[in-house]
Amino acid sequence: MNNPKQTLVIGMAAVAISGAMILFGSEGASPALRTLQYLFCALGLAGVIGALVQLSRR
């Protein structure tokens, strides 16, 4: 995406959703599913950080 504001909003939503899944919905989840949840959360955080860097340069 070329719009850093849009990337920031989508990244924050992804982090919020995946963080809630990690905190509240992981009883009995397999280790592979837990790993994927952490990876998606990290990917969302990378998007948020990248968008913040782009917005700070403008």
All heavy atoms as TSV, in Angstrom:
chain	resi	resn	atom	element	x	y	z
A	1	MET	N	N	0.832	-1.176	0.000
A	1	MET	CA	C	0.000	0.000	0.000
A	1	MET	C	C	0.878	1.242	0.000
A	1	MET	O	O	1.903	1.279	0.656
A	1	MET	CB	C	-0.889	-0.001	1.241
A	1	MET	CG	C	-2.030	-0.979	1.169
A	1	MET	SD	S	-3.076	-0.786	2.605
A	1	MET	CE	C	-3.013	-2.443	3.217
A	2	ASN	N	N	0.412	2.231	-0.705
A	2	ASN	CA	C	1.194	3.454	-0.801
A	2	ASN	C	C	0.777	4.501	0.225
A	2	ASN	O	O	1.456	5.496	0.383
A	2	ASN	CB	C	1.066	4.052	-2.203
A	2	ASN	CG	C	1.734	3.174	-3.239
A	2	ASN	OD1	O	2.685	2.488	-2.927
A	2	ASN	ND2	N	1.222	3.190	-4.448
A	3	ASN	N	N	-0.352	4.303	0.872
A	3	ASN	CA	C	-0.843	5.286	1.825
A	3	ASN	C	C	-0.454	4.861	3.244
A	3	ASN	O	O	-1.003	3.899	3.775
A	3	ASN	CB	C	-2.364	5.393	1.689
A	3	ASN	CG	C	-2.932	6.517	2.500
A	3	ASN	OD1	O	-2.234	7.122	3.301
A	3	ASN	ND2	N	-4.209	6.793	2.303
A	4	PRO	N	N	0.490	5.561	3.874
A	4	PRO	CA	C	0.936	5.131	5.204
A	4	PRO	C	C	-0.142	5.248	6.287
A	4	PRO	O	O	-0.151	4.477	7.233
A	4	PRO	CB	C	2.130	6.018	5.512
A	4	PRO	CG	C	2.068	7.130	4.553
A	4	PRO	CD	C	1.277	6.679	3.382
A	5	LYS	N	N	-1.076	6.193	6.140
A	5	LYS	CA	C	-2.150	6.296	7.129
A	5	LYS	C	C	-3.051	5.070	7.074
A	5	LYS	O	O	-3.454	4.541	8.103
A	5	LYS	CB	C	-2.965	7.566	6.897
A	5	LYS	CG	C	-2.225	8.832	7.250
A	5	LYS	CD	C	-3.089	10.047	7.029
A	5	LYS	CE	C	-2.283	11.306	7.300
A	5	LYS	NZ	N	-3.076	12.508	7.046
A	6	GLN	N	N	-3.348	4.626	5.867
A	6	GLN	CA	C	-4.174	3.434	5.704
A	6	GLN	C	C	-3.428	2.199	6.215
A	6	GLN	O	O	-4.009	1.345	6.879
A	6	GLN	CB	C	-4.541	3.269	4.231
A	6	GLN	CG	C	-5.508	2.149	3.957
A	6	GLN	CD	C	-5.861	2.060	2.485
A	6	GLN	OE1	O	-5.182	2.658	1.647
A	6	GLN	NE2	N	-6.893	1.327	2.176
A	7	THR	N	N	-2.145	2.120	5.925
A	7	THR	CA	C	-1.335	1.009	6.417
A	7	THR	C	C	-1.288	0.998	7.939
A	7	THR	O	O	-1.362	-0.056	8.565
A	7	THR	CB	C	0.094	1.113	5.851
A	7	THR	OG1	O	0.029	1.172	4.436
A	7	THR	CG2	C	0.936	-0.079	6.254
A	8	LEU	N	N	-1.206	2.175	8.537
A	8	LEU	CA	C	-1.174	2.285	9.994
A	8	LEU	C	C	-2.480	1.772	10.607
A	8	LEU	O	O	-2.461	0.991	11.555
A	8	LEU	CB	C	-0.915	3.730	10.400
A	8	LEU	CG	C	-0.858	4.024	11.890
A	8	LEU	CD1	C	0.328	3.314	12.533
A	8	LEU	CD2	C	-0.766	5.521	12.131
A	9	VAL	N	N	-3.607	2.177	10.042
A	9	VAL	CA	C	-4.902	1.755	10.580
A	9	VAL	C	C	-5.090	0.250	10.424
A	9	VAL	O	O	-5.511	-0.440	11.367
A	9	VAL	CB	C	-6.045	2.537	9.894
A	9	VAL	CG1	C	-7.400	1.954	10.255
A	9	VAL	CG2	C	-5.981	4.005	10.268
A	10	ILE	N	N	-4.762	-0.282	9.261
A	10	ILE	CA	C	-4.918	-1.720	9.022
A	10	ILE	C	C	-3.960	-2.507	9.907
A	10	ILE	O	O	-4.323	-3.544	10.473
A	10	ILE	CB	C	-4.709	-2.039	7.527
A	10	ILE	CG1	C	-5.858	-1.443	6.728
A	10	ILE	CG2	C	-4.605	-3.536	7.298
A	10	ILE	CD1	C	-5.664	-1.512	5.226
A	11	GLY	N	N	-2.733	-2.029	10.059
A	11	GLY	CA	C	-1.764	-2.712	10.916
A	11	GLY	C	C	-2.189	-2.712	12.375
A	11	GLY	O	O	-2.043	-3.721	13.067
A	12	MET	N	N	-2.732	-1.592	12.832
A	12	MET	CA	C	-3.193	-1.532	14.223
A	12	MET	C	C	-4.381	-2.464	14.448
A	12	MET	O	O	-4.476	-3.105	15.493
A	12	MET	CB	C	-3.544	-0.094	14.595
A	12	MET	CG	C	-2.329	0.786	14.733
A	12	MET	SD	S	-2.714	2.511	15.048
A	12	MET	CE	C	-3.362	2.411	16.686
A	13	ALA	N	N	-5.264	-2.567	13.461
A	13	ALA	CA	C	-6.396	-3.493	13.576
A	13	ALA	C	C	-5.899	-4.936	13.603
A	13	ALA	O	O	-6.391	-5.760	14.384
A	13	ALA	CB	C	-7.362	-3.278	12.420
A	14	ALA	N	N	-4.905	-5.239	12.776
A	14	ALA	CA	C	-4.355	-6.600	12.748
A	14	ALA	C	C	-3.695	-6.952	14.078
A	14	ALA	O	O	-3.860	-8.066	14.581
A	14	ALA	CB	C	-3.351	-6.731	11.602
A	15	VAL	N	N	-2.970	-6.004	14.644
A	15	VAL	CA	C	-2.318	-6.246	15.936
A	15	VAL	C	C	-3.366	-6.422	17.033
A	15	VAL	O	O	-3.238	-7.302	17.889
A	15	VAL	CB	C	-1.332	-5.103	16.273
A	15	VAL	CG1	C	-0.849	-5.196	17.702
A	15	VAL	CG2	C	-0.152	-5.145	15.318
A	16	ALA	N	N	-4.418	-5.611	16.998
A	16	ALA	CA	C	-5.461	-5.719	18.022
A	16	ALA	C	C	-6.175	-7.060	17.937
A	16	ALA	O	O	-6.406	-7.720	18.958
A	16	ALA	CB	C	-6.458	-4.576	17.867
A	17	ILE	N	N	-6.512	-7.489	16.723
A	17	ILE	CA	C	-7.228	-8.754	16.553
A	17	ILE	C	C	-6.337	-9.937	16.925
A	17	ILE	O	O	-6.747	-10.830	17.664
A	17	ILE	CB	C	-7.756	-8.878	15.117
A	17	ILE	CG1	C	-8.879	-7.868	14.891
A	17	ILE	CG2	C	-8.252	-10.291	14.838
A	17	ILE	CD1	C	-9.309	-7.736	13.454
A	18	SER	N	N	-5.114	-9.953	16.405
A	18	SER	CA	C	-4.241	-11.091	16.710
A	18	SER	C	C	-3.819	-11.087	18.180
A	18	SER	O	O	-3.673	-12.150	18.786
A	18	SER	CB	C	-3.018	-11.095	15.789
A	18	SER	OG	O	-2.249	-9.934	15.959
A	19	GLY	N	N	-3.653	-9.907	18.770
A	19	GLY	CA	C	-3.338	-9.845	20.190
A	19	GLY	C	C	-4.475	-10.364	21.047
A	19	GLY	O	O	-4.254	-11.079	22.031
A	20	ALA	N	N	-5.701	-10.034	20.673
A	20	ALA	CA	C	-6.856	-10.549	21.409
A	20	ALA	C	C	-6.965	-12.056	21.259
A	20	ALA	O	O	-7.309	-12.766	22.212
A	20	ALA	CB	C	-8.133	-9.869	20.919
A	21	MET	N	N	-6.670	-12.565	20.071
A	21	MET	CA	C	-6.697	-14.015	19.874
A	21	MET	C	C	-5.647	-14.699	20.733
A	21	MET	O	O	-5.894	-15.766	21.297
A	21	MET	CB	C	-6.467	-14.356	18.397
A	21	MET	CG	C	-7.656	-14.065	17.514
A	21	MET	SD	S	-7.323	-14.302	15.755
A	21	MET	CE	C	-6.672	-15.941	15.709
A	22	ILE	N	N	-4.484	-14.090	20.850
A	22	ILE	CA	C	-3.416	-14.681	21.664
A	22	ILE	C	C	-3.799	-14.656	23.139
A	22	ILE	O	O	-3.636	-15.640	23.859
A	22	ILE	CB	C	-2.087	-13.930	21.430
A	22	ILE	CG1	C	-1.552	-14.246	20.036
A	22	ILE	CG2	C	-1.051	-14.304	22.479
A	22	ILE	CD1	C	-0.394	-13.368	19.609
A	23	LEU	N	N	-4.345	-13.522	23.590
A	23	LEU	CA	C	-4.640	-13.376	25.013
A	23	LEU	C	C	-5.877	-14.149	25.460
A	23	LEU	O	O	-5.894	-14.727	26.538
A	23	LEU	CB	C	-4.819	-11.900	25.352
A	23	LEU	CG	C	-3.556	-11.056	25.321
A	23	LEU	CD1	C	-3.912	-9.593	25.584
A	23	LEU	CD2	C	-2.553	-11.542	26.350
A	24	PHE	N	N	-6.921	-14.148	24.633
A	24	PHE	CA	C	-8.206	-14.642	25.112
A	24	PHE	C	C	-8.693	-15.921	24.449
A	24	PHE	O	O	-9.643	-16.519	24.940
A	24	PHE	CB	C	-9.284	-13.566	24.926
A	24	PHE	CG	C	-8.968	-12.296	25.636
A	24	PHE	CD1	C	-8.753	-11.132	24.926
A	24	PHE	CD2	C	-8.858	-12.263	27.013
A	24	PHE	CE1	C	-8.456	-9.944	25.572
A	24	PHE	CE2	C	-8.560	-11.084	27.675
A	24	PHE	CZ	C	-8.366	-9.930	26.950
A	25	GLY	N	N	-8.106	-16.342	23.334
A	25	GLY	CA	C	-8.686	-17.473	22.628
A	25	GLY	C	C	-7.738	-18.606	22.370
A	25	GLY	O	O	-7.861	-19.284	21.359
A	26	SER	N	N	-6.791	-18.823	23.233
A	26	SER	CA	C	-5.757	-19.798	22.922
A	26	SER	C	C	-5.760	-21.021	23.826
A	26	SER	O	O	-4.795	-21.777	23.820
A	26	SER	CB	C	-4.380	-19.125	23.000
A	26	SER	OG	O	-4.291	-18.103	22.052
A	27	GLU	N	N	-6.816	-21.241	24.581
A	27	GLU	CA	C	-6.823	-22.436	25.418
A	27	GLU	C	C	-6.963	-23.662	24.531
A	27	GLU	O	O	-7.883	-23.765	23.728
A	27	GLU	CB	C	-7.989	-22.408	26.425
A	27	GLU	CG	C	-7.896	-21.316	27.455
A	27	GLU	CD	C	-8.676	-20.078	27.044
A	27	GLU	OE1	O	-9.598	-20.205	26.228
A	27	GLU	OE2	O	-8.334	-18.994	27.525
A	28	GLY	N	N	-6.051	-24.568	24.660
A	28	GLY	CA	C	-6.105	-25.803	23.899
A	28	GLY	C	C	-5.627	-25.677	22.465
A	28	GLY	O	O	-5.805	-26.604	21.680
A	29	ALA	N	N	-5.041	-24.556	22.105
A	29	ALA	CA	C	-4.550	-24.381	20.735
A	29	ALA	C	C	-3.238	-25.140	20.557
A	29	ALA	O	O	-2.437	-25.265	21.487
A	29	ALA	CB	C	-4.334	-22.904	20.432
A	30	SER	N	N	-3.040	-25.641	19.359
A	30	SER	CA	C	-1.813	-26.382	19.087
A	30	SER	C	C	-0.620	-25.423	19.038
A	30	SER	O	O	-0.786	-24.225	18.793
A	30	SER	CB	C	-1.940	-27.114	17.754
A	30	SER	OG	O	-1.984	-26.183	16.692
A	31	PRO	N	N	0.574	-25.946	19.242
A	31	PRO	CA	C	1.765	-25.072	19.184
A	31	PRO	C	C	1.944	-24.419	17.808
A	31	PRO	O	O	2.413	-23.282	17.726
A	31	PRO	CB	C	2.920	-26.026	19.487
A	31	PRO	CG	C	2.303	-27.126	20.274
A	31	PRO	CD	C	0.909	-27.272	19.742
A	32	ALA	N	N	1.544	-25.116	16.749
A	32	ALA	CA	C	1.671	-24.522	15.410
A	32	ALA	C	C	0.737	-23.324	15.261
A	32	ALA	O	O	1.115	-22.297	14.686
A	32	ALA	CB	C	1.365	-25.568	14.350
A	33	LEU	N	N	-0.473	-23.438	15.791
A	33	LEU	CA	C	-1.414	-22.322	15.721
A	33	LEU	C	C	-0.927	-21.149	16.558
A	33	LEU	O	O	-1.028	-20.002	16.135
A	33	LEU	CB	C	-2.802	-22.765	16.195
A	33	LEU	CG	C	-3.889	-21.696	16.190
A	33	LEU	CD1	C	-4.122	-21.178	14.779
A	33	LEU	CD2	C	-5.166	-22.247	16.772
A	34	ARG	N	N	-0.386	-21.422	17.726
A	34	ARG	CA	C	0.166	-20.350	18.554
A	34	ARG	C	C	1.304	-19.637	17.830
A	34	ARG	O	O	1.408	-18.410	17.860
A	34	ARG	CB	C	0.692	-20.907	19.886
A	34	ARG	CG	C	-0.329	-21.554	20.771
A	34	ARG	CD	C	-1.043	-20.605	21.637
A	34	ARG	NE	N	-0.143	-19.946	22.584
A	34	ARG	CZ	C	-0.545	-18.954	23.341
A	34	ARG	NH1	N	-1.772	-18.546	23.276
A	34	ARG	NH2	N	0.291	-18.377	24.170
A	35	THR	N	N	2.157	-20.403	17.159
A	35	THR	CA	C	3.268	-19.816	16.411
A	35	THR	C	C	2.747	-18.919	15.298
A	35	THR	O	O	3.250	-17.806	15.096
A	35	THR	CB	C	4.163	-20.922	15.831
A	35	THR	OG1	O	4.620	-21.743	16.902
A	35	THR	CG2	C	5.357	-20.343	15.102
A	36	LEU	N	N	1.725	-19.364	14.581
A	36	LEU	CA	C	1.142	-18.537	13.523
A	36	LEU	C	C	0.522	-17.263	14.089
A	36	LEU	O	O	0.631	-16.201	13.478
A	36	LEU	CB	C	0.087	-19.330	12.753
A	36	LEU	CG	C	0.609	-20.322	11.735
A	36	LEU	CD1	C	-0.542	-21.109	11.135
A	36	LEU	CD2	C	1.380	-19.618	10.645
A	37	GLN	N	N	-0.121	-17.352	15.239
A	37	GLN	CA	C	-0.696	-16.160	15.854
A	37	GLN	C	C	0.390	-15.154	16.203
A	37	GLN	O	O	0.231	-13.947	15.960
A	37	GLN	CB	C	-1.485	-16.541	17.107
A	37	GLN	CG	C	-2.782	-17.233	16.810
A	37	GLN	CD	C	-3.489	-17.718	18.059
A	37	GLN	OE1	O	-2.861	-17.926	19.099
A	37	GLN	NE2	N	-4.788	-17.900	17.966
A	38	TYR	N	N	1.502	-15.628	16.755
A	38	TYR	CA	C	2.606	-14.718	17.069
A	38	TYR	C	C	3.219	-14.124	15.798
A	38	TYR	O	O	3.591	-12.949	15.771
A	38	TYR	CB	C	3.677	-15.421	17.895
A	38	TYR	CG	C	3.283	-15.617	19.337
A	38	TYR	CD1	C	3.150	-16.879	19.883
A	38	TYR	CD2	C	3.046	-14.520	20.159
A	38	TYR	CE1	C	2.787	-17.053	21.217
A	38	TYR	CE2	C	2.685	-14.675	21.486
A	38	TYR	CZ	C	2.556	-15.947	22.009
A	38	TYR	OH	O	2.189	-16.115	23.315
A	39	LEU	N	N	3.316	-14.919	14.741
A	39	LEU	CA	C	3.872	-14.403	13.489
A	39	LEU	C	C	2.979	-13.330	12.887
A	39	LEU	O	O	3.465	-12.305	12.392
A	39	LEU	CB	C	4.083	-15.548	12.495
A	39	LEU	CG	C	5.252	-16.477	12.804
A	39	LEU	CD1	C	5.270	-17.645	11.820
A	39	LEU	CD2	C	6.568	-15.734	12.738
A	40	PHE	N	N	1.652	-13.544	12.895
A	40	PHE	CA	C	0.747	-12.526	12.366
A	40	PHE	C	C	0.782	-11.256	13.209
A	40	PHE	O	O	0.694	-10.146	12.681
A	40	PHE	CB	C	-0.673	-13.067	12.270
A	40	PHE	CG	C	-0.895	-13.958	11.080
A	40	PHE	CD1	C	-1.427	-15.219	11.237
A	40	PHE	CD2	C	-0.575	-13.535	9.802
A	40	PHE	CE1	C	-1.627	-16.044	10.143
A	40	PHE	CE2	C	-0.761	-14.349	8.707
A	40	PHE	CZ	C	-1.294	-15.609	8.873
A	41	CYS	N	N	0.915	-11.402	14.502
A	41	CYS	CA	C	1.033	-10.235	15.373
A	41	CYS	C	C	2.324	-9.471	15.060
A	41	CYS	O	O	2.324	-8.245	14.976
A	41	CYS	CB	C	0.985	-10.663	16.831
A	41	CYS	SG	S	0.832	-9.293	17.985
A	42	ALA	N	N	3.413	-10.180	14.870
A	42	ALA	CA	C	4.690	-9.540	14.533
A	42	ALA	C	C	4.611	-8.859	13.166
A	42	ALA	O	O	5.162	-7.764	12.982
A	42	ALA	CB	C	5.808	-10.576	14.547
A	43	LEU	N	N	3.927	-9.480	12.221
A	43	LEU	CA	C	3.770	-8.878	10.899
A	43	LEU	C	C	2.964	-7.585	10.991
A	43	LEU	O	O	3.301	-6.584	10.348
A	43	LEU	CB	C	3.089	-9.873	9.957
A	43	LEU	CG	C	2.921	-9.449	8.516
A	43	LEU	CD1	C	4.276	-9.246	7.860
A	43	LEU	CD2	C	2.114	-10.485	7.762
A	44	GLY	N	N	1.912	-7.589	11.795
A	44	GLY	CA	C	1.137	-6.368	12.002
A	44	GLY	C	C	1.958	-5.280	12.659
A	44	GLY	O	O	1.867	-4.106	12.282
A	45	LEU	N	N	2.778	-5.658	13.651
A	45	LEU	CA	C	3.652	-4.674	14.305
A	45	LEU	C	C	4.666	-4.097	13.327
A	45	LEU	O	O	4.973	-2.901	13.379
A	45	LEU	CB	C	4.364	-5.305	15.493
A	45	LEU	CG	C	3.544	-5.458	16.758
A	45	LEU	CD1	C	4.338	-6.249	17.800
A	45	LEU	CD2	C	3.160	-4.115	17.311
A	46	ALA	N	N	5.182	-4.927	12.437
A	46	ALA	CA	C	6.123	-4.429	11.427
A	46	ALA	C	C	5.436	-3.425	10.507
A	46	ALA	O	O	6.033	-2.402	10.134
A	46	ALA	CB	C	6.686	-5.597	10.624
A	47	GLY	N	N	4.191	-3.686	10.149
A	47	GLY	CA	C	3.441	-2.734	9.328
A	47	GLY	C	C	3.203	-1.423	10.043
A	47	GLY	O	O	3.318	-0.346	9.450
A	48	VAL	N	N	2.884	-1.498	11.321
A	48	VAL	CA	C	2.659	-0.279	12.113
A	48	VAL	C	C	3.950	0.522	12.218
A	48	VAL	O	O	3.947	1.740	12.016
A	48	VAL	CB	C	2.116	-0.636	13.510
A	48	VAL	CG1	C	2.159	0.567	14.436
A	48	VAL	CG2	C	0.699	-1.173	13.411
A	49	ILE	N	N	5.047	-0.136	12.498
A	49	ILE	CA	C	6.329	0.566	12.622
A	49	ILE	C	C	6.734	1.181	11.285
A	49	ILE	O	O	7.188	2.335	11.228
A	49	ILE	CB	C	7.410	-0.391	13.158
A	49	ILE	CG1	C	7.105	-0.744	14.608
A	49	ILE	CG2	C	8.806	0.223	13.041
A	49	ILE	CD1	C	7.953	-1.864	15.167
A	50	GLY	N	N	6.560	0.441	10.201
A	50	GLY	CA	C	6.884	0.977	8.877
A	50	GLY	C	C	6.041	2.185	8.517
A	50	GLY	O	O	6.540	3.173	7.958
A	51	ALA	N	N	4.759	2.132	8.850
A	51	ALA	CA	C	3.886	3.273	8.566
A	51	ALA	C	C	4.273	4.483	9.407
A	51	ALA	O	O	4.260	5.618	8.912
A	51	ALA	CB	C	2.437	2.890	8.824
A	52	LEU	N	N	4.636	4.246	10.669
A	52	LEU	CA	C	5.053	5.367	11.516
A	52	LEU	C	C	6.345	6.008	11.004
A	52	LEU	O	O	6.500	7.232	11.040
A	52	LEU	CB	C	5.224	4.913	12.965
A	52	LEU	CG	C	3.927	4.608	13.713
A	52	LEU	CD1	C	4.244	4.015	15.080
A	52	LEU	CD2	C	3.096	5.863	13.857
A	53	VAL	N	N	7.258	5.172	10.506
A	53	VAL	CA	C	8.503	5.713	9.943
A	53	VAL	C	C	8.197	6.554	8.709
A	53	VAL	O	O	8.741	7.648	8.534
A	53	VAL	CB	C	9.487	4.559	9.618
A	53	VAL	CG1	C	10.635	5.048	8.763
A	53	VAL	CG2	C	10.002	3.943	10.891
A	54	GLN	N	N	7.302	6.070	7.836
A	54	GLN	CA	C	6.946	6.823	6.652
A	54	GLN	C	C	6.247	8.137	7.009
A	54	GLN	O	O	6.500	9.174	6.381
A	54	GLN	CB	C	6.040	6.002	5.736
A	54	GLN	CG	C	6.772	4.951	4.936
A	54	GLN	CD	C	5.860	4.253	3.957
A	54	GLN	OE1	O	4.638	4.349	4.070
A	54	GLN	NE2	N	6.445	3.564	3.003
A	55	LEU	N	N	5.377	8.089	8.003
A	55	LEU	CA	C	4.669	9.314	8.394
A	55	LEU	C	C	5.615	10.324	9.043
A	55	LEU	O	O	5.418	11.531	8.907
A	55	LEU	CB	C	3.524	8.976	9.359
A	55	LEU	CG	C	2.300	8.346	8.722
A	55	LEU	CD1	C	1.322	7.891	9.794
A	55	LEU	CD2	C	1.618	9.324	7.775
A	56	SER	N	N	6.623	9.847	9.731
A	56	SER	CA	C	7.563	10.773	10.382
A	56	SER	C	C	8.479	11.458	9.365
A	56	SER	O	O	9.002	12.527	9.645
A	56	SER	CB	C	8.395	10.043	11.434
A	56	SER	OG	O	9.305	9.159	10.808
A	57	ARG	N	N	8.643	10.868	8.201
A	57	ARG	CA	C	9.526	11.446	7.178
A	57	ARG	C	C	8.805	12.482	6.332
A	57	ARG	O	O	9.436	13.215	5.578
A	57	ARG	CB	C	10.070	10.363	6.264
A	57	ARG	CG	C	11.064	9.483	6.956
A	57	ARG	CD	C	11.666	8.503	6.001
A	57	ARG	NE	N	12.616	7.636	6.697
A	57	ARG	CZ	C	13.270	6.660	6.131
A	57	ARG	NH1	N	13.084	6.396	4.854
A	57	ARG	NH2	N	14.109	5.923	6.823
A	58	ARG	N	N	7.492	12.553	6.414
A	58	ARG	CA	C	6.742	13.509	5.587
A	58	ARG	C	C	6.751	14.888	6.171
A	58	ARG	O	O	6.832	15.194	7.259
A	58	ARG	CB	C	5.308	13.038	5.423
A	58	ARG	CG	C	5.230	11.887	4.483
A	58	ARG	CD	C	3.802	11.541	4.220
A	58	ARG	NE	N	3.780	10.545	3.152
A	58	ARG	CZ	C	2.705	10.243	2.478
A	58	ARG	NH1	N	1.574	10.832	2.740
A	58	ARG	NH2	N	2.747	9.350	1.539
